[in-house]
Amino acid sequence: MTVLRSLFRQPSALFGLAVVLVVVVLALAAPLVAPFNPDEQMFDGLTLEGAPMPPGGQFLLGTDTLGRDLLSRMLYGARTSLIIGLVANGIAVAIGLFIGIVAGYLRGFMGNVLMRFTDLMMAFPALLLAIVLAALMKPSLWIVAMVIALVNWVQVARIVYTETRGLVERDFIMAERSLGAGHGRILLLHILPHLIPTAIVWGTLGIATTVLLEATLSFLGIGVQPPQPSWGNIIFESQSYFQAAPWLVFFPGMVILLTALAFNLVGDALRDILDPTQRGRG
């Protein structure tokens, strides 16, 4: 409750929470609020010349190149993008926590091996690595989530490793060891709880990165495949109509931007609240 009250006192965080809440509610309620089936090609969804219908009338945001309602596809696309964001980022945080804790606690040879592997992964551009992995496997919603998770865990691992190294040297950990506490007890009861705030902050901030990366992969044609809508592949399918029907790119692009901004604002606020020593650091 203290965290929520602190969030409500920050206008930027409140704006971010409001946007996130709206996006999540609309995504969950997509079957109820979407005016049309997202895959239905309406008879009156194209002009007489075969061009997409502009926003207005029964199609609030217009139609796409196949005469499908853009609003309906964006509502269902929100489900796809958020599922990938939550699943991929959750897996990435879990992997990063595990590797960071193990490397920071064990140190020595095993810790060095794990962190050199982390450094090796950080040396590759995340987008390039994601493109290669996605191109090697048949793109689908879950494959895209797995690919994004495999390229996004390294930052979490590095942060957790540094914090774990500091915790291991603390007096209360040394006292536990002197009392004969096992490694499992120390890790689960005394080190992991101190890392939960870091996991929450990086989990929130990472969703924004994940949503953007999913949109990028789908835009490049190696992400979620049509007809399943996602914000990225909506733009991908409409890129050739950018000048003739700019709303096909503008609306999903603005939603991606607002969603990423909202999660970043919430993540920044949580970082300041849960770890005041990091306040003001980008």
Phi and psi restraints in degrees (value plus and minus 20) as a CYANA .aco file:
   2 THR   PHI     -82.0   -42.0
   2 THR   PSI     -60.1   -20.1
   3 VAL   PHI     -83.6   -43.6
   3 VAL   PSI     -63.8   -23.8
   4 LEU   PHI     -83.3   -43.3
   4 LEU   PSI     -62.6   -22.6
   5 ARG   PHI     -82.5   -42.5
   5 ARG   PSI     -58.0   -18.0
   6 SER   PHI     -87.2   -47.2
   6 SER   PSI     -58.5   -18.5
   7 LEU   PHI     -83.5   -43.5
   7 LEU   PSI     -61.4   -21.4
   8 PHE   PHI     -86.7   -46.7
   8 PHE   PSI     -39.7     0.3
   9 ARG   PHI    -102.3   -62.3
   9 ARG   PSI     -30.2     9.8
  10 GLN   PHI    -126.1   -86.1
  10 GLN   PSI      94.4   134.4
  11 PRO   PHI     -76.8   -36.8
  11 PRO   PSI     -61.0   -21.0
  12 SER   PHI     -86.4   -46.4
  12 SER   PSI     -61.6   -21.6
  13 ALA   PHI     -86.1   -46.1
  13 ALA   PSI     -58.0   -18.0
  14 LEU   PHI     -84.2   -44.2
  14 LEU   PSI     -61.1   -21.1
  15 PHE   PHI     -82.3   -42.3
  15 PHE   PSI     -64.6   -24.6
  16 GLY   PHI     -81.2   -41.2
  16 GLY   PSI     -63.6   -23.6
  17 LEU   PHI     -82.0   -42.0
  17 LEU   PSI     -61.0   -21.0
  18 ALA   PHI     -83.0   -43.0
  18 ALA   PSI     -65.0   -25.0
  19 VAL   PHI     -83.9   -43.9
  19 VAL   PSI     -65.4   -25.4
  20 VAL   PHI     -80.1   -40.1
  20 VAL   PSI     -64.3   -24.3
  21 LEU   PHI     -82.3   -42.3
  21 LEU   PSI     -63.7   -23.7
  22 VAL   PHI     -82.3   -42.3
  22 VAL   PSI     -65.8   -25.8
  23 VAL   PHI     -82.5   -42.5
  23 VAL   PSI     -64.2   -24.2
  24 VAL   PHI     -85.6   -45.6
  24 VAL   PSI     -64.6   -24.6
  25 VAL   PHI     -83.1   -43.1
  25 VAL   PSI     -64.9   -24.9
  26 LEU   PHI     -84.8   -44.8
  26 LEU   PSI     -57.1   -17.1
  27 ALA   PHI     -85.7   -45.7
  27 ALA   PSI     -64.7   -24.7
  28 LEU   PHI     -87.3   -47.3
  28 LEU   PSI     -54.0   -14.0
  29 ALA   PHI    -115.8   -75.8
  29 ALA   PSI      -5.9    34.1
  30 ALA   PHI     -72.4   -32.4
  30 ALA   PSI     -64.8   -24.8
  31 PRO   PHI     -82.6   -42.6
  31 PRO   PSI     -44.0    -4.0
  32 LEU   PHI    -110.2   -70.2
  32 LEU   PSI     -54.6   -14.6
  33 VAL   PHI    -121.4   -81.4
  33 VAL   PSI     -37.2     2.8
  34 ALA   PHI     -87.3   -47.3
  34 ALA   PSI     107.8   147.8
  35 PRO   PHI     -90.3   -50.3
  35 PRO   PSI     -44.6    -4.6
  36 PHE   PHI    -158.8  -118.8
  36 PHE   PSI     147.1   187.1
  37 ASN   PHI     -86.5   -46.5
  37 ASN   PSI     110.4   150.4
  38 PRO   PHI     -84.9   -44.9
  38 PRO   PSI     -39.8     0.2
  39 ASP   PHI    -121.4   -81.4
  39 ASP   PSI     -20.8    19.2
  40 GLU   PHI     -98.2   -58.2
  40 GLU   PSI     105.2   145.2
  41 GLN   PHI    -112.9   -72.9
  41 GLN   PSI      81.3   121.3
  42 MET   PHI     -89.9   -49.9
  42 MET   PSI     123.5   163.5
  43 PHE   PHI     -82.3   -42.3
  43 PHE   PSI     -56.5   -16.5
  44 ASP   PHI    -122.6   -82.6
  44 ASP   PSI       4.0    44.0
  45 GLY   PHI    -106.9   -66.9
  45 GLY   PSI     -23.1    16.9
  46 LEU   PHI    -148.7  -108.7
  46 LEU   PSI     134.2   174.2
  47 THR   PHI     -93.3   -53.3
  47 THR   PSI     154.1   194.1
  48 LEU   PHI     -82.1   -42.1
  48 LEU   PSI     -45.5    -5.5
  49 GLU   PHI    -105.8   -65.8
  49 GLU   PSI     -21.7    18.3
  50 GLY   PHI      66.3   106.3
  50 GLY   PSI      -4.3    35.7
  51 ALA   PHI    -114.0   -74.0
  51 ALA   PSI     137.5   177.5
  52 PRO   PHI     -81.4   -41.4
  52 PRO   PSI     128.5   168.5
  53 MET   PHI     -97.5   -57.5
  53 MET   PSI     117.0   157.0
  54 PRO   PHI     -93.2   -53.2
  54 PRO   PSI     145.2   185.2
  55 PRO   PHI     -79.4   -39.4
  55 PRO   PSI     123.8   163.8
  56 GLY   PHI     110.1   150.1
  56 GLY   PSI     141.1   181.1
  57 GLY   PHI      48.2    88.2
  57 GLY   PSI    -158.1  -118.1
  58 GLN   PHI     -94.5   -54.5
  58 GLN   PSI     -37.2     2.8
  59 PHE   PHI    -127.0   -87.0
  59 PHE   PSI      73.5   113.5
  60 LEU   PHI     -80.1   -40.1
  60 LEU   PSI     -57.7   -17.7
  61 LEU   PHI    -130.2   -90.2
  61 LEU   PSI      -7.4    32.6
  62 GLY   PHI      66.1   106.1
  62 GLY   PSI    -192.3  -152.3
  63 THR   PHI    -143.6  -103.6
  63 THR   PSI     146.7   186.7
  64 ASP   PHI    -115.1   -75.1
  64 ASP   PSI    -187.6  -147.6
  65 THR   PHI     -88.8   -48.8
  65 THR   PSI     -36.1     3.9
  66 LEU   PHI    -126.1   -86.1
  66 LEU   PSI     -11.8    28.2
  67 GLY   PHI      62.2   102.2
  67 GLY   PSI      -2.3    37.7
  68 ARG   PHI    -111.1   -71.1
  68 ARG   PSI     127.0   167.0
  69 ASP   PHI     -88.4   -48.4
  69 ASP   PSI     103.4   143.4
  70 LEU   PHI     -88.5   -48.5
  70 LEU   PSI     -59.5   -19.5
  71 LEU   PHI     -80.6   -40.6
  71 LEU   PSI     -64.7   -24.7
  72 SER   PHI     -82.4   -42.4
  72 SER   PSI     -61.8   -21.8
  73 ARG   PHI     -88.0   -48.0
  73 ARG   PSI     -54.7   -14.7
  74 MET   PHI     -90.3   -50.3
  74 MET   PSI     -55.8   -15.8
  75 LEU   PHI     -85.0   -45.0
  75 LEU   PSI     -64.8   -24.8
  76 TYR   PHI     -92.2   -52.2
  76 TYR   PSI     -50.9   -10.9
  77 GLY   PHI     -85.6   -45.6
  77 GLY   PSI     -50.4   -10.4
  78 ALA   PHI     -81.3   -41.3
  78 ALA   PSI     -57.7   -17.7
  79 ARG   PHI     -81.0   -41.0
  79 ARG   PSI     -67.3   -27.3
  80 THR   PHI     -81.9   -41.9
  80 THR   PSI     -68.8   -28.8
  81 SER   PHI     -84.9   -44.9
  81 SER   PSI     -60.4   -20.4
  82 LEU   PHI     -92.2   -52.2
  82 LEU   PSI     -57.2   -17.2
  83 ILE   PHI     -80.4   -40.4
  83 ILE   PSI     -67.6   -27.6
  84 ILE   PHI     -83.4   -43.4
  84 ILE   PSI     -62.2   -22.2
  85 GLY   PHI     -80.3   -40.3
  85 GLY   PSI     -65.9   -25.9
  86 LEU   PHI     -91.9   -51.9
  86 LEU   PSI     -66.4   -26.4
  87 VAL   PHI     -87.2   -47.2
  87 VAL   PSI     -71.4   -31.4
  88 ALA   PHI     -82.4   -42.4
  88 ALA   PSI     -63.0   -23.0
  89 ASN   PHI     -91.4   -51.4
  89 ASN   PSI     -54.9   -14.9
  90 GLY   PHI     -82.6   -42.6
  90 GLY   PSI     -63.5   -23.5
  91 ILE   PHI     -85.3   -45.3
  91 ILE   PSI     -62.2   -22.2
  92 ALA   PHI     -81.6   -41.6
  92 ALA   PSI     -63.8   -23.8
  93 VAL   PHI     -84.7   -44.7
  93 VAL   PSI     -60.6   -20.6
  94 ALA   PHI     -83.4   -43.4
  94 ALA   PSI     -65.1   -25.1
  95 ILE   PHI     -83.5   -43.5
  95 ILE   PSI     -65.7   -25.7
  96 GLY   PHI     -81.8   -41.8
  96 GLY   PSI     -61.2   -21.2
  97 LEU   PHI     -81.2   -41.2
  97 LEU   PSI     -67.5   -27.5
  98 PHE   PHI     -81.3   -41.3
  98 PHE   PSI     -71.9   -31.9
  99 ILE   PHI     -86.1   -46.1
  99 ILE   PSI     -62.0   -22.0
 100 GLY   PHI     -84.2   -44.2
 100 GLY   PSI     -63.4   -23.4
 101 ILE   PHI     -86.2   -46.2
 101 ILE   PSI     -67.4   -27.4
 102 VAL   PHI     -81.5   -41.5
 102 VAL   PSI     -66.8   -26.8
 103 ALA   PHI     -85.3   -45.3
 103 ALA   PSI     -61.7   -21.7
 104 GLY   PHI     -91.5   -51.5
 104 GLY   PSI     -51.8   -11.8
 105 TYR   PHI    -101.9   -61.9
 105 TYR   PSI     -65.4   -25.4
 106 LEU   PHI     -95.6   -55.6
 106 LEU   PSI     -59.9   -19.9
 107 ARG   PHI      34.4    74.4
 107 ARG   PSI    -169.2  -129.2
 108 GLY   PHI      36.9    76.9
 108 GLY   PSI    -168.7  -128.7
 109 PHE   PHI     -84.4   -44.4
 109 PHE   PSI     -68.5   -28.5
 110 MET   PHI     -83.6   -43.6
 110 MET   PSI     -61.8   -21.8
 111 GLY   PHI     -82.8   -42.8
 111 GLY   PSI     -61.3   -21.3
 112 ASN   PHI     -84.5   -44.5
 112 ASN   PSI     -61.1   -21.1
 113 VAL   PHI     -81.7   -41.7
 113 VAL   PSI     -67.1   -27.1
 114 LEU   PHI     -83.4   -43.4
 114 LEU   PSI     -60.5   -20.5
 115 MET   PHI     -96.9   -56.9
 115 MET   PSI     -50.3   -10.3
 116 ARG   PHI     -88.1   -48.1
 116 ARG   PSI     -55.7   -15.7
 117 PHE   PHI     -84.8   -44.8
 117 PHE   PSI     -60.4   -20.4
 118 THR   PHI     -82.0   -42.0
 118 THR   PSI     -63.5   -23.5
 119 ASP   PHI     -82.9   -42.9
 119 ASP   PSI     -57.8   -17.8
 120 LEU   PHI     -83.4   -43.4
 120 LEU   PSI     -62.1   -22.1
 121 MET   PHI     -86.9   -46.9
 121 MET   PSI     -56.2   -16.2
 122 MET   PHI     -88.7   -48.7
 122 MET   PSI     -43.7    -3.7
 123 ALA   PHI     -90.9   -50.9
 123 ALA   PSI     -43.6    -3.6
 124 PHE   PHI    -106.1   -66.1
 124 PHE   PSI     115.2   155.2
 125 PRO   PHI     -79.6   -39.6
 125 PRO   PSI     108.1   148.1
 126 ALA   PHI     -78.3   -38.3
 126 ALA   PSI     -62.9   -22.9
 127 LEU   PHI     -85.1   -45.1
 127 LEU   PSI     -63.5   -23.5
 128 LEU   PHI     -82.5   -42.5
 128 LEU   PSI     -62.9   -22.9
 129 LEU   PHI     -85.1   -45.1
 129 LEU   PSI     -60.4   -20.4
 130 ALA   PHI     -84.2   -44.2
 130 ALA   PSI     -59.5   -19.5
 131 ILE   PHI     -82.9   -42.9
 131 ILE   PSI     -63.9   -23.9
 132 VAL   PHI     -83.3   -43.3
 132 VAL   PSI     -67.6   -27.6
 133 LEU   PHI     -84.4   -44.4
 133 LEU   PSI     -62.4   -22.4
 134 ALA   PHI     -86.1   -46.1
 134 ALA   PSI     -54.2   -14.2
 135 ALA   PHI     -92.0   -52.0
 135 ALA   PSI     -47.7    -7.7
 136 LEU   PHI     -98.9   -58.9
 136 LEU   PSI     -42.8    -2.8
 137 MET   PHI    -135.8   -95.8
 137 MET   PSI     135.5   175.5
 138 LYS   PHI     -88.5   -48.5
 138 LYS   PSI      98.0   138.0
 139 PRO   PHI     -84.1   -44.1
 139 PRO   PSI     114.5   154.5
 140 SER   PHI    -177.6  -137.6
 140 SER   PSI     155.0   195.0
 141 LEU   PHI     -79.4   -39.4
 141 LEU   PSI     -67.9   -27.9
 142 TRP   PHI     -95.6   -55.6
 142 TRP   PSI     -53.2   -13.2
 143 ILE   PHI     -85.3   -45.3
 143 ILE   PSI     -62.1   -22.1
 144 VAL   PHI     -82.5   -42.5
 144 VAL   PSI     -61.8   -21.8
 145 ALA   PHI     -81.2   -41.2
 145 ALA   PSI     -62.7   -22.7
 146 MET   PHI     -86.1   -46.1
 146 MET   PSI     -62.2   -22.2
 147 VAL   PHI     -81.4   -41.4
 147 VAL   PSI     -65.4   -25.4
 148 ILE   PHI     -84.3   -44.3
 148 ILE   PSI     -59.7   -19.7
 149 ALA   PHI     -81.8   -41.8
 149 ALA   PSI     -58.2   -18.2
 150 LEU   PHI     -90.1   -50.1
 150 LEU   PSI     -37.4     2.6
 151 VAL   PHI    -128.1   -88.1
 151 VAL   PSI     -24.6    15.4
 152 ASN   PHI    -130.4   -90.4
 152 ASN   PSI     -18.8    21.2
 153 TRP   PHI    -105.1   -65.1
 153 TRP   PSI     -35.5     4.5
 154 VAL   PHI     -86.7   -46.7
 154 VAL   PSI     -59.4   -19.4
 155 GLN   PHI     -84.7   -44.7
 155 GLN   PSI     -60.5   -20.5
 156 VAL   PHI     -83.0   -43.0
 156 VAL   PSI     -64.0   -24.0
 157 ALA   PHI     -80.3   -40.3
 157 ALA   PSI     -61.9   -21.9
 158 ARG   PHI     -85.6   -45.6
 158 ARG   PSI     -64.8   -24.8
 159 ILE   PHI     -84.6   -44.6
 159 ILE   PSI     -65.9   -25.9
 160 VAL   PHI     -84.9   -44.9
 160 VAL   PSI     -58.3   -18.3
 161 TYR   PHI     -79.6   -39.6
 161 TYR   PSI     -66.9   -26.9
 162 THR   PHI     -82.7   -42.7
 162 THR   PSI     -63.8   -23.8
 163 GLU   PHI     -87.8   -47.8
 163 GLU   PSI     -58.9   -18.9
 164 THR   PHI     -84.4   -44.4
 164 THR   PSI     -60.7   -20.7
 165 ARG   PHI     -77.3   -37.3
 165 ARG   PSI     -60.7   -20.7
 166 GLY   PHI     -89.5   -49.5
 166 GLY   PSI     -59.1   -19.1
 167 LEU   PHI     -87.2   -47.2
 167 LEU   PSI     -57.4   -17.4
 168 VAL   PHI     -80.0   -40.0
 168 VAL   PSI     -49.7    -9.7
 169 GLU   PHI    -108.5   -68.5
 169 GLU   PSI     -21.9    18.1
 170 ARG   PHI     -92.3   -52.3
 170 ARG   PSI     134.7   174.7
 171 ASP   PHI     -82.4   -42.4
 171 ASP   PSI     -58.0   -18.0
 172 PHE   PHI     -88.5   -48.5
 172 PHE   PSI     -48.7    -8.7
 173 ILE   PHI     -92.2   -52.2
 173 ILE   PSI     -62.1   -22.1
 174 MET   PHI     -81.9   -41.9
 174 MET   PSI     -58.2   -18.2
 175 ALA   PHI     -84.7   -44.7
 175 ALA   PSI     -62.0   -22.0
 176 GLU   PHI     -81.3   -41.3
 176 GLU   PSI     -62.0   -22.0
 177 ARG   PHI     -83.6   -43.6
 177 ARG   PSI     -61.8   -21.8
 178 SER   PHI     -85.7   -45.7
 178 SER   PSI     -45.0    -5.0
 179 LEU   PHI    -105.5   -65.5
 179 LEU   PSI     -19.9    20.1
 180 GLY   PHI      70.2   110.2
 180 GLY   PSI      -4.1    35.9
 181 ALA   PHI     -85.9   -45.9
 181 ALA   PSI     121.0   161.0
 182 GLY   PHI     -97.7   -57.7
 182 GLY   PSI     147.5   187.5
 183 HIS   PHI     -81.6   -41.6
 183 HIS   PSI     -61.0   -21.0
 184 GLY   PHI     -81.6   -41.6
 184 GLY   PSI     -62.9   -22.9
 185 ARG   PHI     -83.9   -43.9
 185 ARG   PSI     -64.0   -24.0
 186 ILE   PHI     -83.4   -43.4
 186 ILE   PSI     -64.2   -24.2
 187 LEU   PHI     -86.7   -46.7
 187 LEU   PSI     -66.6   -26.6
 188 LEU   PHI     -98.9   -58.9
 188 LEU   PSI     -57.3   -17.3
 189 LEU   PHI    -118.7   -78.7
 189 LEU   PSI     -40.2    -0.2
 190 HIS   PHI    -143.7  -103.7
 190 HIS   PSI     -45.6    -5.6
 191 ILE   PHI    -121.9   -81.9
 191 ILE   PSI     -68.6   -28.6
 192 LEU   PHI     -77.9   -37.9
 192 LEU   PSI     -63.8   -23.8
 193 PRO   PHI     -78.7   -38.7
 193 PRO   PSI     -51.0   -11.0
 194 HIS   PHI     -93.5   -53.5
 194 HIS   PSI     -36.6     3.4
 195 LEU   PHI    -117.7   -77.7
 195 LEU   PSI     -28.1    11.9
 196 ILE   PHI     -79.4   -39.4
 196 ILE   PSI     -65.6   -25.6
 197 PRO   PHI     -76.8   -36.8
 197 PRO   PSI     -61.2   -21.2
 198 THR   PHI     -82.0   -42.0
 198 THR   PSI     -62.1   -22.1
 199 ALA   PHI     -83.9   -43.9
 199 ALA   PSI     -59.8   -19.8
 200 ILE   PHI     -84.8   -44.8
 200 ILE   PSI     -65.9   -25.9
 201 VAL   PHI     -83.7   -43.7
 201 VAL   PSI     -70.3   -30.3
 202 TRP   PHI     -87.7   -47.7
 202 TRP   PSI     -50.8   -10.8
 203 GLY   PHI     -84.3   -44.3
 203 GLY   PSI     -59.5   -19.5
 204 THR   PHI     -91.6   -51.6
 204 THR   PSI     -67.6   -27.6
 205 LEU   PHI     -83.5   -43.5
 205 LEU   PSI     -56.1   -16.1
 206 GLY   PHI     -87.8   -47.8
 206 GLY   PSI     -45.6    -5.6
 207 ILE   PHI     -82.1   -42.1
 207 ILE   PSI     -59.8   -19.8
 208 ALA   PHI     -80.9   -40.9
 208 ALA   PSI     -66.4   -26.4
 209 THR   PHI     -82.5   -42.5
 209 THR   PSI     -60.2   -20.2
 210 THR   PHI     -85.8   -45.8
 210 THR   PSI     -63.4   -23.4
 211 VAL   PHI     -80.9   -40.9
 211 VAL   PSI     -62.7   -22.7
 212 LEU   PHI     -85.9   -45.9
 212 LEU   PSI     -60.5   -20.5
 213 LEU   PHI     -88.5   -48.5
 213 LEU   PSI     -58.8   -18.8
 214 GLU   PHI     -82.8   -42.8
 214 GLU   PSI     -62.9   -22.9
 215 ALA   PHI     -83.2   -43.2
 215 ALA   PSI     -58.2   -18.2
 216 THR   PHI     -85.3   -45.3
 216 THR   PSI     -66.5   -26.5
 217 LEU   PHI     -83.5   -43.5
 217 LEU   PSI     -61.9   -21.9
 218 SER   PHI     -86.6   -46.6
 218 SER   PSI     -57.1   -17.1
 219 PHE   PHI     -83.5   -43.5
 219 PHE   PSI     -55.1   -15.1
 220 LEU   PHI     -99.5   -59.5
 220 LEU   PSI     -25.2    14.8
 221 GLY   PHI      68.1   108.1
 221 GLY   PSI     -11.5    28.5
 222 ILE   PHI    -139.4   -99.4
 222 ILE   PSI      -1.4    38.6
 223 GLY   PHI    -124.4   -84.4
 223 GLY   PSI    -159.5  -119.5
 224 VAL   PHI     -82.5   -42.5
 224 VAL   PSI     110.6   150.6
 225 GLN   PHI    -113.2   -73.2
 225 GLN   PSI     120.9   160.9
 226 PRO   PHI     -80.4   -40.4
 226 PRO   PSI     133.7   173.7
 227 PRO   PHI    -103.4   -63.4
 227 PRO   PSI     -23.0    17.0
 228 GLN   PHI     -83.7   -43.7
 228 GLN   PSI     100.7   140.7
 229 PRO   PHI    -100.4   -60.4
 229 PRO   PSI     122.4   162.4
 230 SER   PHI    -162.8  -122.8
 230 SER   PSI     140.6   180.6
 231 TRP   PHI     -80.7   -40.7
 231 TRP   PSI     -56.0   -16.0
 232 GLY   PHI     -88.6   -48.6
 232 GLY   PSI     -65.8   -25.8
 233 ASN   PHI     -96.6   -56.6
 233 ASN   PSI     -37.5     2.5
 234 ILE   PHI     -84.1   -44.1
 234 ILE   PSI     -63.1   -23.1
 235 ILE   PHI     -87.7   -47.7
 235 ILE   PSI     -60.2   -20.2
 236 PHE   PHI     -79.9   -39.9
 236 PHE   PSI     -64.5   -24.5
 237 GLU   PHI     -88.5   -48.5
 237 GLU   PSI     -42.2    -2.2
 238 SER   PHI    -128.3   -88.3
 238 SER   PSI     -16.5    23.5
 239 GLN   PHI     -82.9   -42.9
 239 GLN   PSI     -50.4   -10.4
 240 SER   PHI     -93.3   -53.3
 240 SER   PSI     -33.3     6.7
 241 TYR   PHI    -125.3   -85.3
 241 TYR   PSI       0.7    40.7
 242 PHE   PHI     -76.5   -36.5
 242 PHE   PSI     -61.1   -21.1
 243 GLN   PHI    -104.0   -64.0
 243 GLN   PSI     -57.5   -17.5
 244 ALA   PHI     -96.5   -56.5
 244 ALA   PSI     -53.7   -13.7
 245 ALA   PHI    -157.4  -117.4
 245 ALA   PSI      51.4    91.4
 246 PRO   PHI     -82.6   -42.6
 246 PRO   PSI     -42.4    -2.4
 247 TRP   PHI     -84.5   -44.5
 247 TRP   PSI     -43.6    -3.6
 248 LEU   PHI     -87.8   -47.8
 248 LEU   PSI     -44.6    -4.6
 249 VAL   PHI    -121.4   -81.4
 249 VAL   PSI     -57.1   -17.1
 250 PHE   PHI     -85.0   -45.0
 250 PHE   PSI     -69.7   -29.7
 251 PHE   PHI     -85.0   -45.0
 251 PHE   PSI     -71.8   -31.8
 252 PRO   PHI     -85.0   -45.0
 252 PRO   PSI     -53.7   -13.7
 253 GLY   PHI     -83.8   -43.8
 253 GLY   PSI     -61.5   -21.5
 254 MET   PHI     -86.7   -46.7
 254 MET   PSI     -57.8   -17.8
 255 VAL   PHI     -85.7   -45.7
 255 VAL   PSI     -62.1   -22.1
 256 ILE   PHI     -80.8   -40.8
 256 ILE   PSI     -65.5   -25.5
 257 LEU   PHI     -82.3   -42.3
 257 LEU   PSI     -67.2   -27.2
 258 LEU   PHI     -85.2   -45.2
 258 LEU   PSI     -60.6   -20.6
 259 THR   PHI     -85.9   -45.9
 259 THR   PSI     -65.5   -25.5
 260 ALA   PHI     -82.5   -42.5
 260 ALA   PSI     -62.8   -22.8
 261 LEU   PHI     -82.1   -42.1
 261 LEU   PSI     -62.0   -22.0
 262 ALA   PHI     -82.5   -42.5
 262 ALA   PSI     -66.7   -26.7
 263 PHE   PHI     -85.4   -45.4
 263 PHE   PSI     -55.7   -15.7
 264 ASN   PHI     -85.0   -45.0
 264 ASN   PSI     -62.1   -22.1
 265 LEU   PHI     -83.1   -43.1
 265 LEU   PSI     -63.3   -23.3
 266 VAL   PHI     -86.2   -46.2
 266 VAL   PSI     -62.5   -22.5
 267 GLY   PHI     -83.5   -43.5
 267 GLY   PSI     -61.0   -21.0
 268 ASP   PHI     -82.9   -42.9
 268 ASP   PSI     -61.7   -21.7
 269 ALA   PHI     -86.4   -46.4
 269 ALA   PSI     -61.7   -21.7
 270 LEU   PHI     -83.0   -43.0
 270 LEU   PSI     -57.9   -17.9
 271 ARG   PHI     -82.1   -42.1
 271 ARG   PSI     -63.5   -23.5
 272 ASP   PHI     -86.4   -46.4
 272 ASP   PSI     -55.4   -15.4
 273 ILE   PHI     -96.9   -56.9
 273 ILE   PSI     -66.7   -26.7
 274 LEU   PHI     -99.3   -59.3
 274 LEU   PSI     -46.1    -6.1
 275 ASP   PHI    -160.0  -120.0
 275 ASP   PSI      64.9   104.9
 276 PRO   PHI     -78.5   -38.5
 276 PRO   PSI     -42.6    -2.6
 277 THR   PHI     -87.1   -47.1
 277 THR   PSI     -39.0     1.0
 278 GLN   PHI    -114.8   -74.8
 278 GLN   PSI     -16.3    23.7
 279 ARG   PHI     -80.1   -40.1
 279 ARG   PSI     109.1   149.1
 280 GLY   PHI      69.3   109.3
 280 GLY   PSI     -26.5    13.5
 281 ARG   PHI    -110.9   -70.9
 281 ARG   PSI     114.5   154.5
